Amino acid sequence: MPGGYAHLVTPFCHPFHEYPKDYRRFTLDGLKQLAGPMEVVAEGWHTGPTATLLLFVIEYVKLLLPYKAWRFIAHGVLGWLLFPLRYLDVLLLKSPAANRLGNHCYIWLRKV
């Protein structure tokens, strides 16, 4: 039916994650190619460079911990402590270079 919408959000600069599998990364250009004849209504970055950096810091610290329970606790504690820094992305996503380290890109499509 014409006029329907699709909203795609994909990881870009993101650690390996197997939930349940991890097959590929997409750029905005890649998402547009997947869209085929659908009209692009909006595009951009859902989360920016700071989210990427914080995610990698948390994953790095978890690599150093020997027990699954410790990794689980570290993830929660570091995520809570570092979360306020993610507000830096409000500024950084205004930069045209933010896409170099963006965490998730999105595209809104409309069926024509």
C-alpha positions in Angstrom: 0.0 0.0 0.0 1.5 3.4 -1.0 2.2 5.9 1.9 3.4 3.3 4.4 6.6 4.2 6.4 9.6 2.2 7.5 12.1 3.3 10.2 15.5 1.6 10.1 18.1 1.9 12.8 21.4 0.0 12.5 24.6 -0.2 14.4 27.6 1.4 12.8 30.6 1.9 15.1 29.7 -0.7 17.6 31.5 -3.6 19.3 30.7 -7.2 18.3 27.3 -8.2 19.8 25.7 -11.5 19.3 22.0 -10.9 20.1 21.5 -13.5 18.6 23.9 -12.9 15.7 26.0 -10.0 14.3 26.3 -10.0 10.5 27.2 -6.5 9.2 27.3 -2.7 9.7 25.5 -0.1 7.5 26.3 3.5 6.7 23.6 6.0 5.6 24.5 5.3 2.0 24.2 1.6 2.6 20.7 2.1 4.1 19.7 4.2 1.1 20.8 1.5 -1.2 18.7 -1.1 0.7 15.7 1.3 0.5 15.4 0.7 -3.3 12.6 2.8 -4.7 11.3 4.0 -1.3 11.5 7.7 -0.7 13.9 8.9 2.0 12.0 11.1 4.4 14.7 11.7 7.0 18.2 10.3 7.8 20.9 10.9 10.4 22.6 9.6 13.5 20.6 8.2 16.4 23.6 8.1 18.8 26.9 9.9 18.3 30.6 9.7 19.1 30.3 10.0 22.8 27.9 7.0 23.0 30.5 5.0 20.9 33.4 6.0 23.2 31.5 5.1 26.4 30.3 1.8 25.0 33.9 0.8 24.1 35.1 1.9 27.5 32.5 -0.3 29.2 33.3 -3.3 27.0 37.0 -2.8 27.5 36.7 -2.8 31.3 34.5 -6.0 31.1 37.3 -7.7 29.2 39.6 -7.2 32.2 37.2 -9.0 34.6 37.4 -12.7 35.1 33.8 -13.5 36.2 30.5 -13.1 34.4 28.9 -11.6 37.5 31.6 -9.0 37.8 31.2 -8.1 34.1 27.4 -7.7 34.7 27.9 -5.5 37.7 30.6 -3.4 35.9 28.3 -2.9 33.0 25.5 -1.6 35.2 27.7 0.6 37.4 29.8 2.1 34.6 26.7 2.6 32.4 25.1 4.5 35.2 28.2 6.6 36.1 29.1 7.5 32.5 25.6 8.1 31.2 25.6 11.9 31.8 28.6 12.2 29.4 26.3 11.1 26.6 24.8 14.6 26.6 27.9 15.7 24.8 26.4 14.1 21.7 23.8 16.8 21.6 26.7 19.1 20.6 28.7 16.6 18.6 25.9 15.4 16.4 25.7 18.9 15.0 29.1 18.4 13.4 29.2 17.0 9.9 32.1 14.8 11.0 30.0 13.1 13.7 29.2 10.2 11.2 32.9 9.1 11.5 32.3 7.7 15.0 28.5 7.6 15.1 27.1 4.6 17.0 23.7 4.1 15.3 22.4 5.6 12.1 18.8 5.8 11.0 16.7 6.4 8.0 12.9 7.0 7.6 11.4 5.8 4.4 8.0 6.2 2.7 6.6 3.8 0.2 5.7 5.6 -3.0 
